[in-house]
């Protein structure tokens, strides 16, 4: 036979009404093409310099390896 399940009664909780607030003025949007130096600008500049230095270092290594291989060929 089927067992009977007890139904639990849920208490109805009264909903809280939203608090009324006055409107606040929005900040003036900054122009899209404006230039400001921020922390992110500094971080991106450091990252750019690091990438350029590493790229130049790899290029120098490739030139050195190419010179070594050319010297080996001429021997």
N, CA, C and O atoms as a Tripos MOL2 file, in Angstrom:
@<TRIPOS>MOLECULE
protein
  300   299    75     0     0
PROTEIN
NO_CHARGES

@<TRIPOS>ATOM
      1 N           0.8330   -1.1710    0.0000 N.3       1 UNK1
      2 CA          0.0000    0.0000    0.0000 C.3       1 UNK1
      3 C           0.8860    1.2460    0.0000 C.2       1 UNK1
      4 O           2.0300    1.2140    0.4550 O.2       1 UNK1
      5 N           0.3520    2.3030   -0.5010 N.am      2 UNK2
      6 CA          1.0990    3.5470   -0.5820 C.3       2 UNK2
      7 C           1.1670    4.2010    0.7790 C.2       2 UNK2
      8 O           0.2050    4.1930    1.5480 O.2       2 UNK2
      9 N           2.3270    4.7670    1.0580 N.am      3 UNK3
     10 CA          2.4680    5.4550    2.3390 C.3       3 UNK3
     11 C           2.0180    6.8940    2.1710 C.2       3 UNK3
     12 O           2.2700    7.5200    1.1420 O.2       3 UNK3
     13 N           1.3820    7.3860    3.1440 N.am      4 UNK4
     14 CA          0.8810    8.7580    3.0850 C.3       4 UNK4
     15 C           1.9770    9.7140    3.5520 C.2       4 UNK4
     16 O           2.6150    9.4990    4.5820 O.2       4 UNK4
     17 N           2.1760   10.7670    2.7760 N.am      5 UNK5
     18 CA          3.1640   11.7830    3.1480 C.3       5 UNK5
     19 C           2.4480   12.9100    3.8650 C.2       5 UNK5
     20 O           1.3470   13.3110    3.4890 O.2       5 UNK5
     21 N           3.0830   13.4030    4.8840 N.am      6 UNK6
     22 CA          2.5040   14.5300    5.6040 C.3       6 UNK6
     23 C           2.8280   15.8120    4.8500 C.2       6 UNK6
     24 O           3.9640   16.0360    4.4330 O.2       6 UNK6
     25 N           1.8420   16.6220    4.6890 N.am      7 UNK7
     26 CA          2.0430   17.9080    4.0400 C.3       7 UNK7
     27 C           2.4130   18.9310    5.1020 C.2       7 UNK7
     28 O           1.7580   19.0380    6.1380 O.2       7 UNK7
     29 N           3.4730   19.6780    4.8270 N.am      8 UNK8
     30 CA          3.8860   20.7040    5.7900 C.3       8 UNK8
     31 C           3.3020   22.0270    5.3460 C.2       8 UNK8
     32 O           3.3640   22.3830    4.1690 O.2       8 UNK8
     33 N           2.7600   22.7240    6.2530 N.am      9 UNK9
     34 CA          2.1590   24.0180    5.9360 C.3       9 UNK9
     35 C           3.2560   25.0780    5.9410 C.2       9 UNK9
     36 O           4.0380   25.1720    6.8870 O.2       9 UNK9
     37 N           3.3060   25.8650    4.8850 N.am     10 UNK10
     38 CA          4.2880   26.9470    4.8080 C.3      10 UNK10
     39 C           3.6360   28.2150    5.3170 C.2      10 UNK10
     40 O           2.5070   28.5480    4.9560 O.2      10 UNK10
     41 N           4.3590   28.8990    6.1470 N.am     11 UNK11
     42 CA          3.8360   30.1590    6.6700 C.3      11 UNK11
     43 C           4.0660   31.2450    5.6330 C.2      11 UNK11
     44 O           5.1450   31.3550    5.0510 O.2      11 UNK11
     45 N           3.0550   32.0240    5.4210 N.am     12 UNK12
     46 CA          3.1640   33.1290    4.4780 C.3      12 UNK12
     47 C           3.8900   34.2780    5.1580 C.2      12 UNK12
     48 O           3.4580   34.7710    6.2000 O.2      12 UNK12
     49 N           5.0030   34.7000    4.5550 N.am     13 UNK13
     50 CA          5.7470   35.8150    5.1270 C.3      13 UNK13
     51 C           5.3620   37.0810    4.3760 C.2      13 UNK13
     52 O           5.3140   37.0850    3.1460 O.2      13 UNK13
     53 N           5.0930   38.1370    5.0960 N.am     14 UNK14
     54 CA          4.7180   39.3720    4.4000 C.3      14 UNK14
     55 C           5.9140   39.9260    3.6330 C.2      14 UNK14
     56 O           7.0300   39.9520    4.1530 O.2      14 UNK14
     57 N           5.6840   40.3680    2.3960 N.am     15 UNK15
     58 CA          6.7610   40.9270    1.5750 C.3      15 UNK15
     59 C           7.0440   42.3530    2.0170 C.2      15 UNK15
     60 O           6.1340   43.1310    2.3050 O.2      15 UNK15
     61 N           8.3270   42.6720    2.0630 N.am     16 UNK16
     62 CA          8.7150   44.0180    2.4540 C.3      16 UNK16
     63 C           8.5990   44.9230    1.2360 C.2      16 UNK16
     64 O           8.9900   44.5450    0.1320 O.2      16 UNK16
     65 N           8.0730   46.0900    1.4380 N.am     17 UNK17
     66 CA          7.9510   47.0250    0.3220 C.3      17 UNK17
     67 C           9.3010   47.6840    0.0760 C.2      17 UNK17
     68 O          10.1110   47.8470    0.9880 O.2      17 UNK17
     69 N           9.5200   48.0560   -1.1720 N.am     18 UNK18
     70 CA         10.7900   48.6840   -1.5430 C.3      18 UNK18
     71 C          10.8880   50.0580   -0.8960 C.2      18 UNK18
     72 O           9.9150   50.8090   -0.8230 O.2      18 UNK18
     73 N          12.0960   50.3620   -0.4290 N.am     19 UNK19
     74 CA         12.3210   51.6500    0.2120 C.3      19 UNK19
     75 C          12.3330   52.7440   -0.8470 C.2      19 UNK19
     76 O          12.9500   52.5950   -1.9010 O.2      19 UNK19
     77 N          11.6660   53.8110   -0.5660 N.am     20 UNK20
     78 CA         11.6120   54.9130   -1.5180 C.3      20 UNK20
     79 C          12.8900   55.7380   -1.4150 C.2      20 UNK20
     80 O          13.2680   56.1790   -0.3290 O.2      20 UNK20
     81 N          13.5380   55.9390   -2.5300 N.am     21 UNK21
     82 CA         14.7480   56.7580   -2.5680 C.3      21 UNK21
     83 C          14.5920   57.8100   -3.6390 C.2      21 UNK21
     84 O          13.9170   57.5980   -4.6460 O.2      21 UNK21
     85 N          15.2130   58.9260   -3.4180 N.am     22 UNK22
     86 CA         15.1530   59.9740   -4.4230 C.3      22 UNK22
     87 C          16.1570   59.6720   -5.5270 C.2      22 UNK22
     88 O          17.1040   58.9130   -5.3240 O.2      22 UNK22
     89 N          15.9500   60.2570   -6.6700 N.am     23 UNK23
     90 CA         16.8490   60.0520   -7.8010 C.3      23 UNK23
     91 C          18.1580   60.7820   -7.5580 C.2      23 UNK23
     92 O          18.1810   61.8670   -6.9760 O.2      23 UNK23
     93 N          19.2400   60.1760   -8.0070 N.am     24 UNK24
     94 CA         20.5450   60.8030   -7.8770 C.3      24 UNK24
     95 C          21.0190   61.2010   -9.2770 C.2      24 UNK24
     96 O          20.7290   60.5130  -10.2560 O.2      24 UNK24
     97 N          21.7360   62.2930   -9.3620 N.am     25 UNK25
     98 CA         22.2680   62.7340  -10.6400 C.3      25 UNK25
     99 C          23.3690   61.7870  -11.0910 C.2      25 UNK25
    100 O          24.2380   61.4080  -10.3050 O.2      25 UNK25
    101 N          23.3270   61.4160  -12.3360 N.am     26 UNK26
    102 CA         24.3500   60.5330  -12.8940 C.3      26 UNK26
    103 C          25.6040   61.3490  -13.1910 C.2      26 UNK26
    104 O          25.5320   62.5390  -13.4990 O.2      26 UNK26
    105 N          26.7580   60.6840  -13.0920 N.am     27 UNK27
    106 CA         28.0110   61.3590  -13.4230 C.3      27 UNK27
    107 C          28.0480   61.6250  -14.9210 C.2      27 UNK27
    108 O          27.4960   60.8670  -15.7180 O.2      27 UNK27
    109 N          28.6950   62.6940  -15.2780 N.am     28 UNK28
    110 CA         28.8530   63.0400  -16.6860 C.3      28 UNK28
    111 C          29.7560   62.0010  -17.3450 C.2      28 UNK28
    112 O          30.8660   61.7730  -16.8640 O.2      28 UNK28
    113 N          29.3160   61.3660  -18.4310 N.am     29 UNK29
    114 CA         30.1660   60.3330  -19.0450 C.3      29 UNK29
    115 C          31.4320   60.9520  -19.6380 C.2      29 UNK29
    116 O          31.4090   62.0470  -20.2010 O.2      29 UNK29
    117 N          32.5360   60.2150  -19.4940 N.am     30 UNK30
    118 CA         33.7920   60.7020  -20.0600 C.3      30 UNK30
    119 C          33.7960   60.4410  -21.5590 C.2      30 UNK30
    120 O          33.2630   59.4260  -22.0070 O.2      30 UNK30
    121 N          34.3820   61.3300  -22.3330 N.am     31 UNK31
    122 CA         34.4570   61.1080  -23.7820 C.3      31 UNK31
    123 C          35.2470   59.8360  -24.0920 C.2      31 UNK31
    124 O          36.1800   59.4820  -23.3710 O.2      31 UNK31
    125 N          34.8630   59.1600  -25.1650 N.am     32 UNK32
    126 CA         35.4920   57.8850  -25.5100 C.3      32 UNK32
    127 C          36.9640   58.0530  -25.8440 C.2      32 UNK32
    128 O          37.7650   57.1690  -25.5410 O.2      32 UNK32
    129 N          37.3340   59.1550  -26.4540 N.am     33 UNK33
    130 CA         38.6990   59.3400  -26.9220 C.3      33 UNK33
    131 C          39.5300   60.1630  -25.9410 C.2      33 UNK33
    132 O          40.5820   60.6780  -26.3200 O.2      33 UNK33
    133 N          39.0960   60.2980  -24.7190 N.am     34 UNK34
    134 CA         39.8490   61.0900  -23.7490 C.3      34 UNK34
    135 C          41.0940   60.3150  -23.3130 C.2      34 UNK34
    136 O          41.1370   59.0890  -23.4050 O.2      34 UNK34
    137 N          42.0930   61.0380  -22.8430 N.am     35 UNK35
    138 CA         43.3380   60.4200  -22.3920 C.3      35 UNK35
    139 C          43.5660   60.7880  -20.9390 C.2      35 UNK35
    140 O          43.6970   61.9630  -20.5950 O.2      35 UNK35
    141 N          43.6130   59.7690  -20.0880 N.am     36 UNK36
    142 CA         43.9090   59.9400  -18.6700 C.3      36 UNK36
    143 C          44.9370   58.8970  -18.2830 C.2      36 UNK36
    144 O          44.8490   57.7470  -18.7140 O.2      36 UNK36
    145 N          45.9010   59.2810  -17.4800 N.am     37 UNK37
    146 CA         46.8890   58.3250  -16.9960 C.3      37 UNK37
    147 C          46.3380   57.7080  -15.7160 C.2      37 UNK37
    148 O          46.1600   58.3860  -14.7040 O.2      37 UNK37
    149 N          46.0720   56.4070  -15.7840 N.am     38 UNK38
    150 CA         45.5490   55.6860  -14.6310 C.3      38 UNK38
    151 C          46.5230   54.5710  -14.2730 C.2      38 UNK38
    152 O          47.5660   54.4230  -14.9090 O.2      38 UNK38
    153 N          46.1800   53.7930  -13.2590 N.am     39 UNK39
    154 CA         47.0240   52.6510  -12.8960 C.3      39 UNK39
    155 C          47.0920   51.6580  -14.0490 C.2      39 UNK39
    156 O          48.1470   51.0850  -14.3200 O.2      39 UNK39
    157 N          45.9690   51.4560  -14.7260 N.am     40 UNK40
    158 CA         45.9620   50.5170  -15.8460 C.3      40 UNK40
    159 C          46.8640   50.9970  -16.9700 C.2      40 UNK40
    160 O          47.5130   50.1850  -17.6300 O.2      40 UNK40
    161 N          46.9150   52.3030  -17.1960 N.am     41 UNK41
    162 CA         47.8040   52.8440  -18.2290 C.3      41 UNK41
    163 C          49.2520   52.4970  -17.9080 C.2      41 UNK41
    164 O          50.0200   52.1260  -18.7960 O.2      41 UNK41
    165 N          49.6180   52.6190  -16.6510 N.am     42 UNK42
    166 CA         50.9890   52.3050  -16.2350 C.3      42 UNK42
    167 C          51.2650   50.8150  -16.3870 C.2      42 UNK42
    168 O          52.3250   50.4300  -16.8800 O.2      42 UNK42
    169 N          50.3110   49.9630  -15.9630 N.am     43 UNK43
    170 CA         50.4940   48.5170  -16.0980 C.3      43 UNK43
    171 C          50.6510   48.1080  -17.5510 C.2      43 UNK43
    172 O          51.5340   47.3160  -17.8800 O.2      43 UNK43
    173 N          49.7970   48.6440  -18.4330 N.am     44 UNK44
    174 CA         49.8870   48.2950  -19.8510 C.3      44 UNK44
    175 C          51.1870   48.8090  -20.4680 C.2      44 UNK44
    176 O          51.7570   48.1530  -21.3400 O.2      44 UNK44
    177 N          51.6600   49.9730  -20.0270 N.am     45 UNK45
    178 CA         52.9230   50.5120  -20.5440 C.3      45 UNK45
    179 C          54.0890   49.6200  -20.1450 C.2      45 UNK45
    180 O          54.9640   49.3330  -20.9620 O.2      45 UNK45
    181 N          54.1040   49.1810  -18.8830 N.am     46 UNK46
    182 CA         55.1700   48.2800  -18.4270 C.3      46 UNK46
    183 C          55.1210   46.9690  -19.2110 C.2      46 UNK46
    184 O          56.1570   46.4480  -19.6230 O.2      46 UNK46
    185 N          53.9180   46.4430  -19.4130 N.am     47 UNK47
    186 CA         53.7710   45.1980  -20.1700 C.3      47 UNK47
    187 C          54.2500   45.3770  -21.6100 C.2      47 UNK47
    188 O          54.9230   44.4990  -22.1520 O.2      47 UNK47
    189 N          53.9110   46.5020  -22.2300 N.am     48 UNK48
    190 CA         54.3460   46.7790  -23.6000 C.3      48 UNK48
    191 C          55.8710   46.8500  -23.6870 C.2      48 UNK48
    192 O          56.4640   46.2840  -24.6040 O.2      48 UNK48
    193 N          56.5010   47.5350  -22.7480 N.am     49 UNK49
    194 CA         57.9650   47.6490  -22.7520 C.3      49 UNK49
    195 C          58.6040   46.2770  -22.5650 C.2      49 UNK49
    196 O          59.5860   45.9490  -23.2320 O.2      49 UNK49
    197 N          58.0450   45.4750  -21.6560 N.am     50 UNK50
    198 CA         58.5720   44.1340  -21.4280 C.3      50 UNK50
    199 C          58.4750   43.2730  -22.6890 C.2      50 UNK50
    200 O          59.4190   42.5610  -23.0320 O.2      50 UNK50
    201 N          57.3470   43.3390  -23.3660 N.am     51 UNK51
    202 CA         57.1660   42.5550  -24.5970 C.3      51 UNK51
    203 C          58.1420   43.0140  -25.6760 C.2      51 UNK51
    204 O          58.7210   42.1840  -26.3770 O.2      51 UNK51
    205 N          58.3280   44.3230  -25.8150 N.am     52 UNK52
    206 CA         59.2560   44.8250  -26.8290 C.3      52 UNK52
    207 C          60.6950   44.4030  -26.5290 C.2      52 UNK52
    208 O          61.4300   44.0180  -27.4380 O.2      52 UNK52
    209 N          61.0990   44.4730  -25.2620 N.am     53 UNK53
    210 CA         62.4610   44.0680  -24.8840 C.3      53 UNK53
    211 C          62.6710   42.5830  -25.1710 C.2      53 UNK53
    212 O          63.7070   42.1960  -25.7110 O.2      53 UNK53
    213 N          61.6900   41.7480  -24.8110 N.am     54 UNK54
    214 CA         61.8220   40.3120  -25.0690 C.3      54 UNK54
    215 C          61.8460   40.0100  -26.5740 C.2      54 UNK54
    216 O          62.5840   39.1300  -27.0170 O.2      54 UNK54
    217 N          61.0540   40.7270  -27.3460 N.am     55 UNK55
    218 CA         61.0470   40.5260  -28.7990 C.3      55 UNK55
    219 C          62.4020   40.9060  -29.4010 C.2      55 UNK55
    220 O          62.9190   40.2010  -30.2690 O.2      55 UNK55
    221 N          62.9710   42.0130  -28.9410 N.am     56 UNK56
    222 CA         64.2930   42.4180  -29.4450 C.3      56 UNK56
    223 C          65.3720   41.4300  -29.0280 C.2      56 UNK56
    224 O          66.2970   41.1640  -29.7950 O.2      56 UNK56
    225 N          65.2620   40.8850  -27.8230 N.am     57 UNK57
    226 CA         66.2230   39.8920  -27.3530 C.3      57 UNK57
    227 C          66.1430   38.6230  -28.2040 C.2      57 UNK57
    228 O          67.1740   38.0710  -28.5890 O.2      57 UNK57
    229 N          64.9360   38.1620  -28.4960 N.am     58 UNK58
    230 CA         64.7660   36.9710  -29.3390 C.3      58 UNK58
    231 C          65.2870   37.2390  -30.7470 C.2      58 UNK58
    232 O          65.9120   36.3680  -31.3520 O.2      58 UNK58
    233 N          65.0360   38.4370  -31.2730 N.am     59 UNK59
    234 CA         65.5470   38.7880  -32.5970 C.3      59 UNK59
    235 C          67.0760   38.7670  -32.6090 C.2      59 UNK59
    236 O          67.6820   38.2800  -33.5640 O.2      59 UNK59
    237 N          67.6920   39.2870  -31.5670 N.am     60 UNK60
    238 CA         69.1630   39.2720  -31.4720 C.3      60 UNK60
    239 C          69.6860   37.8380  -31.4050 C.2      60 UNK60
    240 O          70.6950   37.5140  -32.0310 O.2      60 UNK60
    241 N          68.9950   36.9730  -30.6390 N.am     61 UNK61
    242 CA         69.4110   35.5700  -30.5800 C.3      61 UNK61
    243 C          69.3100   34.8970  -31.9530 C.2      61 UNK61
    244 O          70.1730   34.1000  -32.3220 O.2      61 UNK61
    245 N          68.2640   35.2190  -32.6980 N.am     62 UNK62
    246 CA         68.1090   34.6280  -34.0320 C.3      62 UNK62
    247 C          69.2160   35.1000  -34.9660 C.2      62 UNK62
    248 O          69.7240   34.3200  -35.7710 O.2      62 UNK62
    249 N          69.5880   36.3550  -34.8650 N.am     63 UNK63
    250 CA         70.6770   36.8800  -35.7030 C.3      63 UNK63
    251 C          71.9910   36.2040  -35.3260 C.2      63 UNK63
    252 O          72.7820   35.8510  -36.2010 O.2      63 UNK63
    253 N          72.2250   36.0230  -34.0340 N.am     64 UNK64
    254 CA         73.4590   35.3570  -33.5870 C.3      64 UNK64
    255 C          73.5100   33.9100  -34.0810 C.2      64 UNK64
    256 O          74.5540   33.4570  -34.5510 O.2      64 UNK64
    257 N          72.4160   33.1930  -33.9830 N.am     65 UNK65
    258 CA         72.3740   31.8000  -34.4450 C.3      65 UNK65
    259 C          72.5820   31.7490  -35.9510 C.2      65 UNK65
    260 O          73.2850   30.8750  -36.4580 O.2      65 UNK65
    261 N          71.9700   32.6880  -36.6630 N.am     66 UNK66
    262 CA         72.1500   32.7340  -38.1200 C.3      66 UNK66
    263 C          73.6170   32.9860  -38.4790 C.2      66 UNK66
    264 O          74.1410   32.3540  -39.3970 O.2      66 UNK66
    265 N          74.2810   33.8950  -37.7710 N.am     67 UNK67
    266 CA         75.6990   34.1620  -38.0200 C.3      67 UNK67
    267 C          76.5480   32.9210  -37.7440 C.2      67 UNK67
    268 O          77.4610   32.6090  -38.5090 O.2      67 UNK67
    269 N          76.2530   32.2230  -36.6650 N.am     68 UNK68
    270 CA         77.0060   31.0100  -36.3260 C.3      68 UNK68
    271 C          76.8190   29.9540  -37.4140 C.2      68 UNK68
    272 O          77.7780   29.3020  -37.8250 O.2      68 UNK68
    273 N          75.5830   29.7910  -37.8760 N.am     69 UNK69
    274 CA         75.3400   28.7890  -38.9220 C.3      69 UNK69
    275 C          76.0120   29.1780  -40.2300 C.2      69 UNK69
    276 O          76.5010   28.3080  -40.9510 O.2      69 UNK69
    277 N          76.0470   30.4840  -40.5550 N.am     70 UNK70
    278 CA         76.7420   30.9250  -41.7550 C.3      70 UNK70
    279 C          78.2470   30.6780  -41.6460 C.2      70 UNK70
    280 O          78.8800   30.3090  -42.6350 O.2      70 UNK70
    281 N          78.8260   30.8750  -40.4630 N.am     71 UNK71
    282 CA         80.2390   30.6170  -40.2580 C.3      71 UNK71
    283 C          80.5450   29.1200  -40.3970 C.2      71 UNK71
    284 O          81.5900   28.7390  -40.9240 O.2      71 UNK71
    285 N          79.6320   28.2890  -39.9230 N.am     72 UNK72
    286 CA         79.8370   26.8420  -40.0420 C.3      72 UNK72
    287 C          79.7790   26.4170  -41.4980 C.2      72 UNK72
    288 O          80.5590   25.5620  -41.9170 O.2      72 UNK72
    289 N          78.8820   26.9870  -42.2700 N.am     73 UNK73
    290 CA         78.7520   26.6400  -43.6870 C.3      73 UNK73
    291 C          80.0020   27.0070  -44.4970 C.2      73 UNK73
    292 O          80.3930   26.2860  -45.4150 O.2      73 UNK73
    293 N          80.6190   28.1380  -44.1410 N.am     74 UNK74
    294 CA         81.7640   28.6090  -44.9090 C.3      74 UNK74
    295 C          83.0390   27.8630  -44.5710 C.2      74 UNK74
    296 O          84.0230   27.9870  -45.2990 O.2      74 UNK74
    297 N          83.0570   27.1080  -43.5170 N.am     75 UNK75
    298 CA         84.2730   26.3890  -43.1270 C.3      75 UNK75
    299 C          84.5150   25.1960  -43.9970 C.2      75 UNK75
    300 O          85.4980   24.4800  -43.8030 O.2      75 UNK75
@<TRIPOS>BOND
     1     1     2 1
     2     2     3 1
     3     3     4 2
     4     3     5 am
     5     5     6 1
     6     6     7 1
     7     7     8 2
     8     7     9 am
     9     9    10 1
    10    10    11 1
    11    11    12 2
    12    11    13 am
    13    13    14 1
    14    14    15 1
    15    15    16 2
    16    15    17 am
    17    17    18 1
    18    18    19 1
    19    19    20 2
    20    19    21 am
    21    21    22 1
    22    22    23 1
    23    23    24 2
    24    23    25 am
    25    25    26 1
    26    26    27 1
    27    27    28 2
    28    27    29 am
    29    29    30 1
    30    30    31 1
    31    31    32 2
    32    31    33 am
    33    33    34 1
    34    34    35 1
    35    35    36 2
    36    35    37 am
    37    37    38 1
    38    38    39 1
    39    39    40 2
    40    39    41 am
    41    41    42 1
    42    42    43 1
    43    43    44 2
    44    43    45 am
    45    45    46 1
    46    46    47 1
    47    47    48 2
    48    47    49 am
    49    49    50 1
    50    50    51 1
    51    51    52 2
    52    51    53 am
    53    53    54 1
    54    54    55 1
    55    55    56 2
    56    55    57 am
    57    57    58 1
    58    58    59 1
    59    59    60 2
    60    59    61 am
    61    61    62 1
    62    62    63 1
    63    63    64 2
    64    63    65 am
    65    65    66 1
    66    66    67 1
    67    67    68 2
    68    67    69 am
    69    69    70 1
    70    70    71 1
    71    71    72 2
    72    71    73 am
    73    73    74 1
    74    74    75 1
    75    75    76 2
    76    75    77 am
    77    77    78 1
    78    78    79 1
    79    79    80 2
    80    79    81 am
    81    81    82 1
    82    82    83 1
    83    83    84 2
    84    83    85 am
    85    85    86 1
    86    86    87 1
    87    87    88 2
    88    87    89 am
    89    89    90 1
    90    90    91 1
    91    91    92 2
    92    91    93 am
    93    93    94 1
    94    94    95 1
    95    95    96 2
    96    95    97 am
    97    97    98 1
    98    98    99 1
    99    99   100 2
   100    99   101 am
   101   101   102 1
   102   102   103 1
   103   103   104 2
   104   103   105 am
   105   105   106 1
   106   106   107 1
   107   107   108 2
   108   107   109 am
   109   109   110 1
   110   110   111 1
   111   111   112 2
   112   111   113 am
   113   113   114 1
   114   114   115 1
   115   115   116 2
   116   115   117 am
   117   117   118 1
   118   118   119 1
   119   119   120 2
   120   119   121 am
   121   121   122 1
   122   122   123 1
   123   123   124 2
   124   123   125 am
   125   125   126 1
   126   126   127 1
   127   127   128 2
   128   127   129 am
   129   129   130 1
   130   130   131 1
   131   131   132 2
   132   131   133 am
   133   133   134 1
   134   134   135 1
   135   135   136 2
   136   135   137 am
   137   137   138 1
   138   138   139 1
   139   139   140 2
   140   139   141 am
   141   141   142 1
   142   142   143 1
   143   143   144 2
   144   143   145 am
   145   145   146 1
   146   146   147 1
   147   147   148 2
   148   147   149 am
   149   149   150 1
   150   150   151 1
   151   151   152 2
   152   151   153 am
   153   153   154 1
   154   154   155 1
   155   155   156 2
   156   155   157 am
   157   157   158 1
   158   158   159 1
   159   159   160 2
   160   159   161 am
   161   161   162 1
   162   162   163 1
   163   163   164 2
   164   163   165 am
   165   165   166 1
   166   166   167 1
   167   167   168 2
   168   167   169 am
   169   169   170 1
   170   170   171 1
   171   171   172 2
   172   171   173 am
   173   173   174 1
   174   174   175 1
   175   175   176 2
   176   175   177 am
   177   177   178 1
   178   178   179 1
   179   179   180 2
   180   179   181 am
   181   181   182 1
   182   182   183 1
   183   183   184 2
   184   183   185 am
   185   185   186 1
   186   186   187 1
   187   187   188 2
   188   187   189 am
   189   189   190 1
   190   190   191 1
   191   191   192 2
   192   191   193 am
   193   193   194 1
   194   194   195 1
   195   195   196 2
   196   195   197 am
   197   197   198 1
   198   198   199 1
   199   199   200 2
   200   199   201 am
   201   201   202 1
   202   202   203 1
   203   203   204 2
   204   203   205 am
   205   205   206 1
   206   206   207 1
   207   207   208 2
   208   207   209 am
   209   209   210 1
   210   210   211 1
   211   211   212 2
   212   211   213 am
   213   213   214 1
   214   214   215 1
   215   215   216 2
   216   215   217 am
   217   217   218 1
   218   218   219 1
   219   219   220 2
   220   219   221 am
   221   221   222 1
   222   222   223 1
   223   223   224 2
   224   223   225 am
   225   225   226 1
   226   226   227 1
   227   227   228 2
   228   227   229 am
   229   229   230 1
   230   230   231 1
   231   231   232 2
   232   231   233 am
   233   233   234 1
   234   234   235 1
   235   235   236 2
   236   235   237 am
   237   237   238 1
   238   238   239 1
   239   239   240 2
   240   239   241 am
   241   241   242 1
   242   242   243 1
   243   243   244 2
   244   243   245 am
   245   245   246 1
   246   246   247 1
   247   247   248 2
   248   247   249 am
   249   249   250 1
   250   250   251 1
   251   251   252 2
   252   251   253 am
   253   253   254 1
   254   254   255 1
   255   255   256 2
   256   255   257 am
   257   257   258 1
   258   258   259 1
   259   259   260 2
   260   259   261 am
   261   261   262 1
   262   262   263 1
   263   263   264 2
   264   263   265 am
   265   265   266 1
   266   266   267 1
   267   267   268 2
   268   267   269 am
   269   269   270 1
   270   270   271 1
   271   271   272 2
   272   271   273 am
   273   273   274 1
   274   274   275 1
   275   275   276 2
   276   275   277 am
   277   277   278 1
   278   278   279 1
   279   279   280 2
   280   279   281 am
   281   281   282 1
   282   282   283 1
   283   283   284 2
   284   283   285 am
   285   285   286 1
   286   286   287 1
   287   287   288 2
   288   287   289 am
   289   289   290 1
   290   290   291 1
   291   291   292 2
   292   291   293 am
   293   293   294 1
   294   294   295 1
   295   295   296 2
   296   295   297 am
   297   297   298 1
   298   298   299 1
   299   299   300 2
@<TRIPOS>SUBSTRUCTURE
     1 UNK1         2 RESIDUE 1 A UNK
     2 UNK2         6 RESIDUE 1 A UNK
     3 UNK3        10 RESIDUE 1 A UNK
     4 UNK4        14 RESIDUE 1 A UNK
     5 UNK5        18 RESIDUE 1 A UNK
     6 UNK6        22 RESIDUE 1 A UNK
     7 UNK7        26 RESIDUE 1 A UNK
     8 UNK8        30 RESIDUE 1 A UNK
     9 UNK9        34 RESIDUE 1 A UNK
    10 UNK10       38 RESIDUE 1 A UNK
    11 UNK11       42 RESIDUE 1 A UNK
    12 UNK12       46 RESIDUE 1 A UNK
    13 UNK13       50 RESIDUE 1 A UNK
    14 UNK14       54 RESIDUE 1 A UNK
    15 UNK15       58 RESIDUE 1 A UNK
    16 UNK16       62 RESIDUE 1 A UNK
    17 UNK17       66 RESIDUE 1 A UNK
    18 UNK18       70 RESIDUE 1 A UNK
    19 UNK19       74 RESIDUE 1 A UNK
    20 UNK20       78 RESIDUE 1 A UNK
    21 UNK21       82 RESIDUE 1 A UNK
    22 UNK22       86 RESIDUE 1 A UNK
    23 UNK23       90 RESIDUE 1 A UNK
    24 UNK24       94 RESIDUE 1 A UNK
    25 UNK25       98 RESIDUE 1 A UNK
    26 UNK26      102 RESIDUE 1 A UNK
    27 UNK27      106 RESIDUE 1 A UNK
    28 UNK28      110 RESIDUE 1 A UNK
    29 UNK29      114 RESIDUE 1 A UNK
    30 UNK30      118 RESIDUE 1 A UNK
    31 UNK31      122 RESIDUE 1 A UNK
    32 UNK32      126 RESIDUE 1 A UNK
    33 UNK33      130 RESIDUE 1 A UNK
    34 UNK34      134 RESIDUE 1 A UNK
    35 UNK35      138 RESIDUE 1 A UNK
    36 UNK36      142 RESIDUE 1 A UNK
    37 UNK37      146 RESIDUE 1 A UNK
    38 UNK38      150 RESIDUE 1 A UNK
    39 UNK39      154 RESIDUE 1 A UNK
    40 UNK40      158 RESIDUE 1 A UNK
    41 UNK41      162 RESIDUE 1 A UNK
    42 UNK42      166 RESIDUE 1 A UNK
    43 UNK43      170 RESIDUE 1 A UNK
    44 UNK44      174 RESIDUE 1 A UNK
    45 UNK45      178 RESIDUE 1 A UNK
    46 UNK46      182 RESIDUE 1 A UNK
    47 UNK47      186 RESIDUE 1 A UNK
    48 UNK48      190 RESIDUE 1 A UNK
    49 UNK49      194 RESIDUE 1 A UNK
    50 UNK50      198 RESIDUE 1 A UNK
    51 UNK51      202 RESIDUE 1 A UNK
    52 UNK52      206 RESIDUE 1 A UNK
    53 UNK53      210 RESIDUE 1 A UNK
    54 UNK54      214 RESIDUE 1 A UNK
    55 UNK55      218 RESIDUE 1 A UNK
    56 UNK56      222 RESIDUE 1 A UNK
    57 UNK57      226 RESIDUE 1 A UNK
    58 UNK58      230 RESIDUE 1 A UNK
    59 UNK59      234 RESIDUE 1 A UNK
    60 UNK60      238 RESIDUE 1 A UNK
    61 UNK61      242 RESIDUE 1 A UNK
    62 UNK62      246 RESIDUE 1 A UNK
    63 UNK63      250 RESIDUE 1 A UNK
    64 UNK64      254 RESIDUE 1 A UNK
    65 UNK65      258 RESIDUE 1 A UNK
    66 UNK66      262 RESIDUE 1 A UNK
    67 UNK67      266 RESIDUE 1 A UNK
    68 UNK68      270 RESIDUE 1 A UNK
    69 UNK69      274 RESIDUE 1 A UNK
    70 UNK70      278 RESIDUE 1 A UNK
    71 UNK71      282 RESIDUE 1 A UNK
    72 UNK72      286 RESIDUE 1 A UNK
    73 UNK73      290 RESIDUE 1 A UNK
    74 UNK74      294 RESIDUE 1 A UNK
    75 UNK75      298 RESIDUE 1 A UNK
